[in-house]
Structure formats: structure tokens, C-alpha cells
């Protein structure tokens, strides 16, 4: 891994770029602004000196001008020069008196500030460059001459240079500090990310024991809590998967062992026809049990994968209640149960008729299997506000309260007893109801146990005529 490929290197580089950008902006604003401020201050000082000190004492006599410029130069701390105008074309200037004895006066013959002052006829100031140096100048026309004050900007520029160097030094130190702080801070941040990476690797490997903990409230902390929720969810799913495989294996092994035993018994010599027929009947029951278990497992796999398709159409629950009562009538009669279908006219719901019948069969079958002979079982369809319900009720012994929240679990059997089915019926029924935007509710009312399938309703006019079908 290269230094810039990690979070630490990238964050340090980003912080360096930010600091460098800020310092560049500061440099571009401060240094030129400070230089202009010093130059303007010097120009204002020269202008005031020219107006208030030098011009009022300007001598008209030529012989006095040499002494005058020397005297004024010491007072205003600037070079004082008197330039005669020889011609308006240009104009052409000629130094007449100059306070500076160590500089040639000829360098001022083309001075732009003096020329502008003469052309404009008023005080003019500006910055000029001569012989590689910068000067602040103020000039004003007086009689047939131009009076010029010129001061070098060496000291001011030196001050600006000092500020510039210090800014560059501060920029370098700040850059190093930004790199250090950025890299250290990013490394600490990356350490938390590496812990999350390690946790993700553990979870991917199937290790759900160690929790993912990060107590901070920032985005990484929120990500860690999302990982923890994922870990708990995957741990639950993993346990459920293990239990499901164990239970499914047990459910498959039991009828298979039973079939193997019957096959061995059928091979016994001297087996009479009645016993053989009895064994064949029991084998048919085991095959039917295997077939139902395989169907249930296939439905569960489709539900878990979200591939189970259901229709959404108008279904008359009253007609389905009648169909269920007719379908289970022989079985109810054989087991000594009373089976009633009750409804008050058509009860329209939105759902899949075949899946509603599948749920109804599970509920009716459970009522017939888990209640003693003589128990009455009712299949009722009725509207309930914005819902339509298909309910199966029995006046049997009921369901213990502690088991009521567990009966929809996969492979659950009441009291741990051996059920005739796979223990998947109610689990499938509940998930099928959810796919159709409904649910199954369980409650006890006046000695009756009610399993109610509630679905979205297609509102229809109420019917006052009650019809019922009773099968015993």
C-alpha cells in the first residue's frame, strides 16, 4: 500500500491542500495590500509636506532656490527638486535645483509624476522606478516650474519583505503541522475503521459471538451500531437456520426410517394379506407426510426468498368458508366433530383465493386434530371495518397463554407432543397472510379459541340475511 492510498495519507494530503490554499489566499491578500498601504502612507506624507511646508516657502528668486531645496529636504526627509519647463511639448523638463548631491539630476528629466503634475496643473503623486529602485513622489506646478518631492521606498519594501518571508516560514511550518496532525488524526480514525473491517471479516466467516462496539456518536459510531444490528440479525438467522436444518432433517428422517422398517417387514416370509395391506396403508400415510413436508419446505423457501407470487383480486370469503366446510366434512364426521360454516352474505376481500384456502385448510385441520371428539368447529366469514375476516373457532381445551406467542414458530408443537403434520402449517399460514397484506390473530372468547385471518376488505353493501351450513 502506497502512503497516499490509505486514509491517513489522503486525509493528511487533503489537510495540507486546505492549509496551503488558505495561506496562499492570505499571502495574496496581505502582502500586496500591506505594500500598497505603506506606499499610500508615504505618498500622503509627501503630499501633505508639499502642500503645507514646501510650497508656502517657495522662493521666486533663482539664486535662493539651491539653498531652499536643501533646507526643505532636511525638513521633509525627502529629495526636493525644482524642474524648469523648457517646452510644453512632452513637456521638456530641466532640473534647476536639487537637494541630492549624490544623484544625477538628469534622471528626473523624464519623471512621469512631474510631467503629469505640469499637464494637469495640480498636485500629483505616484510610484516610480529608477535604476532598479522604487520611489514615492509628489509634484506640483509652481510658476513656470515643477516642484518635486521624491522619497525612496527601500525601508517600506524591506518591511514588506520581512512580512513576506515570515508568511512563507509560517506557511512551511503550518504545512508540516497539517501533515502531522492530519496523518495522526487519520491514523486514529483509520484504526476504528480497521476494527470495523475486522468485525466484518469475522461476521463474513460466520463468527457472530464478539459484539461490534464503538461508543462515539459520529458516522463511524453509527456504522458500528449498524454492524452490530447486522451481527445480531445474522446470528439469529444463523441459529434459526441451524434449528431449521436440524428440525427438517428430523422430520424427514422419521418417515424415511418408518418406510424402511415397513419394507423390511414386507420382506418377511409368511406375511398374511391383511397385515400386508395394513403395512401398505401406513406406508401411504408416511409418503403423504413426506409429500406434505416437501411442499411445506418448498413454500417456506419461496417465502424466505421473496419469490412466492400471490394474486390480488376480489375474493368472497363466505364462499371460501362454505368450500372449506364441504371439503372437511367427511373428516369432521369421522372424528366426531361438528363443523359449521357461518356468514352473513358475501364478504369481499382482496387476496389470492388459493392461498386463502391454503391458510383455511391449516386452521381447520389444526382445529380437528388438536381437539377431542364432540368439539364444535366454526368457520366464519364477516366484515370488520376496513378488513374482511375468515375465522376458525373451536370450543376445545384451548391454547395455554405461554404458548400463544410461539405457535407460529417453525416446527413448534404444543406441549412438545408429536403432531400429525410437520409443525410448519401455522408458520406458513402467517407468512402467506403477510404477503397478502393481512395477518392471523389468536384470541380466546367465551370458551372459544379463535384463529382469525384478517385481509384488506372490498367494501360491499351489508346483507341482513344470515345463511349457515352445518356439517356433523
QUITA-V360117 format. One record per residue. N is the residue number from 0. RES is the residue in one small letter. SS is DSSP state (H for helix, E for strand, - for the rest). PHI is phi in whole degrees, -180 to 180 (none if undefined). Layout:
n=<N;N>
res=<RES;RES>
ss=<SS;SS>
phi=<PHI;PHI>
This chain:
n=<0;1;2;3;4;5;6;7;8;9;10;11;12;13;14;15;16;17;18;19;20;21;22;23;24;25;26;27;28;29;30;31;32;33;34;35;36;37;38;39;40;41;42;43;44;45;46;47;48;49;50;51;52;53;54;55;56;57;58;59;60;61;62;63;64;65;66;67;68;69;70;71;72;73;74;75;76;77;78;79;80;81;82;83;84;85;86;87;88;89;90;91;92;93;94;95;96;97;98;99;100;101;102;103;104;105;106;107;108;109;110;111;112;113;114;115;116;117;118;119;120;121;122;123;124;125;126;127;128;129;130;131;132;133;134;135;136;137;138;139;140;141;142;143;144;145;146;147;148;149;150;151;152;153;154;155;156;157;158;159;160;161;162;163;164;165;166;167;168;169;170;171;172;173;174;175;176;177;178;179;180;181;182;183;184;185;186;187;188;189;190;191;192;193;194;195;196;197;198;199;200;201;202;203;204;205;206;207;208;209;210;211;212;213;214;215;216;217;218;219;220;221;222;223;224;225;226;227;228;229;230;231;232;233;234;235;236;237;238;239;240;241;242;243;244;245;246;247;248;249;250;251;252;253;254;255;256;257;258;259;260;261;262;263;264;265;266;267;268;269;270;271;272;273;274;275;276;277;278;279;280;281;282;283;284;285;286;287;288;289;290;291;292;293;294;295;296;297;298;299;300;301;302;303;304;305;306;307;308;309;310;311;312;313;314;315;316;317;318;319;320;321;322;323;324;325;326;327;328;329;330;331;332;333;334;335;336;337;338;339;340;341;342;343;344;345;346;347;348;349;350;351;352;353;354;355;356;357;358;359;360;361;362;363;364;365;366;367;368;369;370;371;372;373;374;375;376;377;378;379;380;381;382;383;384;385;386;387;388;389;390;391;392;393;394;395;396;397;398;399;400;401;402;403;404;405;406;407;408;409;410;411;412;413;414;415;416;417;418;419;420;421;422;423;424;425;426;427;428;429;430;431;432;433;434;435;436;437;438;439;440;441;442;443;444;445;446;447;448;449;450;451;452;453;454;455;456;457;458;459;460;461;462;463;464;465;466;467;468;469;470;471>
res=<x;x;x;x;x;x;x;x;x;x;x;x;x;x;x;x;x;x;x;x;x;x;x;x;x;x;x;x;x;x;x;x;x;x;x;x;x;x;x;x;x;x;x;x;x;x;x;x;x;x;x;x;x;x;x;x;x;x;x;x;x;x;x;x;x;x;x;x;x;x;x;x;x;x;x;x;x;x;x;x;x;x;x;x;x;x;x;x;x;x;x;x;x;x;x;x;x;x;x;x;x;x;x;x;x;x;x;x;x;x;x;x;x;x;x;x;x;x;x;x;x;x;x;x;x;x;x;x;x;x;x;x;x;x;x;x;x;x;x;x;x;x;x;x;x;x;x;x;x;x;x;x;x;x;x;x;x;x;x;x;x;x;x;x;x;x;x;x;x;x;x;x;x;x;x;x;x;x;x;x;x;x;x;x;x;x;x;x;x;x;x;x;x;x;x;x;x;x;x;x;x;x;x;x;x;x;x;x;x;x;x;x;x;x;x;x;x;x;x;x;x;x;x;x;x;x;x;x;x;x;x;x;x;x;x;x;x;x;x;x;x;x;x;x;x;x;x;x;x;x;x;x;x;x;x;x;x;x;x;x;x;x;x;x;x;x;x;x;x;x;x;x;x;x;x;x;x;x;x;x;x;x;x;x;x;x;x;x;x;x;x;x;x;x;x;x;x;x;x;x;x;x;x;x;x;x;x;x;x;x;x;x;x;x;x;x;x;x;x;x;x;x;x;x;x;x;x;x;x;x;x;x;x;x;x;x;x;x;x;x;x;x;x;x;x;x;x;x;x;x;x;x;x;x;x;x;x;x;x;x;x;x;x;x;x;x;x;x;x;x;x;x;x;x;x;x;x;x;x;x;x;x;x;x;x;x;x;x;x;x;x;x;x;x;x;x;x;x;x;x;x;x;x;x;x;x;x;x;x;x;x;x;x;x;x;x;x;x;x;x;x;x;x;x;x;x;x;x;x;x;x;x;x;x;x;x;x;x;x;x;x;x;x;x;x;x;x;x;x;x;x;x;x;x;x;x;x;x;x;x;x;x;x;x;x;x;x;x;x;x;x;x>
ss=<-;-;H;H;H;-;H;H;H;H;H;H;H;H;H;H;H;H;H;H;H;H;H;H;H;H;H;H;H;H;H;H;H;H;H;H;H;H;H;H;H;H;H;H;H;H;H;H;H;H;H;H;H;H;H;H;H;-;-;-;-;-;-;-;H;H;H;H;H;H;H;H;H;H;H;H;-;-;E;E;E;E;E;E;E;E;E;-;-;-;-;E;E;E;E;E;E;E;-;-;-;-;-;-;H;H;H;H;-;-;-;H;H;H;H;H;H;H;H;H;-;-;-;E;E;E;E;E;E;E;-;-;E;E;E;E;E;E;E;E;E;E;-;-;E;E;E;E;E;E;E;E;-;H;H;H;H;H;H;H;H;H;H;H;H;H;H;H;H;H;H;H;H;H;H;H;H;H;H;H;H;H;H;H;H;H;H;H;H;H;H;H;H;H;H;H;H;H;H;H;H;H;H;H;-;-;-;-;-;-;-;-;-;-;-;-;-;-;H;H;H;H;H;H;H;H;H;H;H;H;H;H;H;H;H;H;H;H;H;H;H;H;H;H;H;H;H;H;H;H;H;H;H;H;H;H;H;H;H;H;H;H;H;H;H;H;-;-;-;-;-;-;H;H;H;H;H;H;H;H;H;H;H;H;H;H;H;H;H;H;H;H;H;H;H;H;H;H;H;H;H;H;H;H;H;-;-;-;-;-;-;-;E;E;E;E;H;H;H;H;H;H;H;H;H;H;H;-;H;H;H;H;H;H;H;-;-;E;E;E;E;E;E;-;-;-;-;E;E;E;E;-;H;H;H;H;H;H;H;H;H;H;H;H;H;H;H;H;H;-;-;-;-;-;-;E;E;E;E;E;E;E;E;E;-;-;E;E;E;E;E;E;E;E;-;-;-;-;-;-;H;H;H;-;-;-;-;-;-;-;-;-;-;H;H;H;-;-;-;-;-;-;-;-;H;H;H;H;H;H;H;H;H;H;H;-;-;-;E;E;E;E;E;E;E;-;-;E;E;E;E;E;E;E;E;E;E;-;-;-;-;-;-;-;-;-;E;E;E;E;E;->
phi=<none;-75;-58;-88;-85;-90;-64;-61;-63;-68;-68;-63;-64;-62;-66;-62;-64;-64;-63;-62;-63;-65;-66;-64;-64;-62;-62;-67;-90;-74;-64;-62;-65;-66;-64;-61;-63;-67;-64;-65;-63;-66;-65;-64;-63;-65;-64;-65;-64;-66;-75;-97;-117;-80;-62;-60;-106;-65;-84;-80;-80;-64;-62;-84;-72;-64;-66;-64;-67;-68;-66;-68;-61;-70;-78;-101;55;-154;-76;-113;-134;-108;-112;-84;-94;-89;-154;-77;-78;125;-74;-98;-112;-137;-61;-106;-145;-139;-76;-93;-92;-100;-127;-70;-72;-65;-69;-103;-64;-112;-61;-68;-69;-65;-62;-64;-61;-69;-63;-81;73;-153;-64;-133;-139;177;-109;-128;-124;-136;53;80;-120;-105;-134;-96;-134;-137;-137;-148;-71;-146;54;-103;-133;-126;-98;-121;-112;-132;-129;-68;-102;-60;-65;-64;-68;-63;-62;-62;-65;-62;-61;-62;-63;-67;-64;-65;-64;-62;-64;-63;-63;-64;-63;-62;-64;-63;-62;-64;-64;-62;-69;-65;-62;-67;-65;-64;-66;-66;-62;-66;-66;-66;-64;-65;-62;-64;-64;-64;-64;-63;-64;-62;-83;93;-96;-110;-81;-82;-71;-99;-123;-153;-80;-73;-100;-84;-64;-66;-63;-65;-64;-63;-67;-65;-62;-65;-62;-63;-61;-64;-64;-67;-63;-63;-64;-67;-64;-64;-64;-62;-65;-63;-64;-63;-67;-64;-63;-64;-65;-76;-68;-61;-67;-66;-62;-63;-64;-62;-66;-64;-63;-65;-67;-67;-81;-66;-71;79;-74;-74;-66;-65;-66;-60;-65;-65;-63;-63;-64;-67;-66;-62;-63;-67;-64;-63;-65;-64;-63;-66;-63;-63;-64;-63;-64;-65;-63;-64;-64;-69;-65;-64;-85;73;-104;-81;-94;-128;-80;-128;-140;-77;-126;-89;-67;-64;-65;-68;-63;-63;-64;-64;-62;-67;-66;-97;-59;-61;-67;-63;-64;-67;-94;77;-102;-99;-119;-118;-114;-127;-164;-116;83;-67;-126;-86;-135;-100;175;-109;-59;-66;-72;-65;-63;-61;-65;-61;-63;-61;-68;-67;-62;-61;-64;-74;-78;-98;-124;-74;-60;91;-75;-95;-120;-119;-112;-122;-121;-159;-79;-145;66;-89;-121;-122;-122;-122;-118;-122;-127;-143;-103;-78;-70;86;-117;-57;-57;-70;-98;-67;-87;-113;-69;-92;-75;-72;66;-80;-130;-63;62;70;-77;-89;-93;-74;-101;-92;79;-111;-58;-68;-63;-66;-61;-64;-71;-64;-62;-65;-61;-93;63;-127;-160;-112;-114;-124;-156;-115;-140;52;83;-111;-100;-112;-110;-118;-91;-107;-127;-59;-99;-96;-64;-140;-58;-69;-108;-101;-95;-99;-116;-149;-121;-121;-126;-133>
